[in-house]
Amino acid sequence: LIVSSSRIREIMEKASLPQEDPDTPLSVTLAIVESDSTVVYYKMTDGFVIPDPPDDSEDVDNKQWRKKRKKLFK
């Protein structure tokens, strides 16, 4: 199943409870259930959140991390 970002936004707008503070972003919790009954929860919010840098200094030097970071700031 593939869901577009516009479809996710539409679902968020319809499923979110009215917010007391209009500056609070929309958010919903997405639960994905695997065939072995494993459940993974994702909190989805309206907008982008830049991830925290890795804790381990080795990871900072990692080419993959630099590549991801470069992508985020384009």
SERO-988021 format. One line per 10 residues: their letters; for each residue x, y, z of C-alpha. Coordinates in pm, 1 decimal, always signed. Layout:
a) X/Y/Z; ...;
***
This chain:
livsssrire) +0.0/+0.0/+0.0; +143.3/+336.7/-103.2; -2.0/+659.5/+33.1; +92.5/+1002.3/-102.6; +180.0/+1296.5/+120.9; -131.1/+1480.5/+2.8; -347.1/+1182.3/+102.9; -178.5/+1169.2/+444.6; -248.4/+1541.7/+490.9; -613.5/+1487.9/+395.9;
imekaslpqe) -640.8/+1205.8/+650.8; -474.8/+1422.5/+916.8; -718.6/+1708.4/+856.8; -1020.5/+1478.1/+885.9; -894.0/+1264.6/+1175.8; -739.3/+1531.5/+1400.8; -932.2/+1667.8/+1693.9; -996.2/+2043.5/+1700.6; -695.7/+2220.2/+1850.0; -719.2/+2462.9/+2138.2;
dpdtplsvtl) -410.4/+2648.3/+2015.3; -427.4/+2733.1/+1642.2; -44.0/+2734.5/+1625.1; -29.5/+2365.8/+1720.5; +41.7/+2151.0/+1413.0; -198.2/+1877.1/+1308.2; -89.6/+1531.6/+1421.6; -210.2/+1173.2/+1405.9; -59.7/+843.9/+1519.2; -19.3/+584.3/+1245.8;
aivesdstvv) -4.8/+219.4/+1355.8; +131.2/-43.0/+1116.8; +55.1/-405.9/+1203.0; +265.1/-688.4/+1057.5; +141.2/-1042.8/+997.8; +324.8/-1160.1/+1314.0; +123.1/-904.2/+1518.1; +418.6/-666.6/+1555.1; +292.1/-309.2/+1576.8; +497.1/-0.7/+1488.7;
yykmtdgfvi) +364.4/+344.4/+1578.0; +455.4/+665.8/+1395.9; +347.9/+1008.4/+1516.5; +287.6/+1214.1/+1204.3; +271.3/+1591.5/+1224.7; +203.8/+1863.3/+972.2; +535.4/+2006.8/+854.4; +896.4/+1895.0/+859.0; +1112.2/+1821.5/+1161.1; +1489.5/+1807.4/+1116.9;
pdppddsedv) +1631.8/+1503.7/+1299.9; +1875.7/+1546.0/+1587.1; +2240.4/+1479.2/+1500.1; +2372.7/+1136.0/+1600.3; +2508.8/+1097.9/+1955.1; +2812.1/+894.5/+1851.8; +3095.6/+1102.7/+1704.9; +3178.1/+815.2/+1467.5; +2837.6/+854.1/+1307.3; +2899.6/+1222.9/+1238.8;
dnkqwrkkrk) +3188.3/+1127.1/+1010.6; +2977.7/+866.2/+838.6; +2928.1/+943.5/+469.7; +2567.1/+830.7/+490.7; +2488.1/+1083.5/+766.6; +2648.4/+1366.7/+568.6; +2448.6/+1263.7/+262.7; +2120.2/+1265.1/+459.0; +2203.7/+1597.7/+621.2; +2286.0/+1752.2/+284.1;
klfk) +1950.5/+1631.3/+147.5; +1759.6/+1779.9/+442.4; +1902.7/+2127.2/+397.1; +1845.1/+2153.7/+18.7;
***
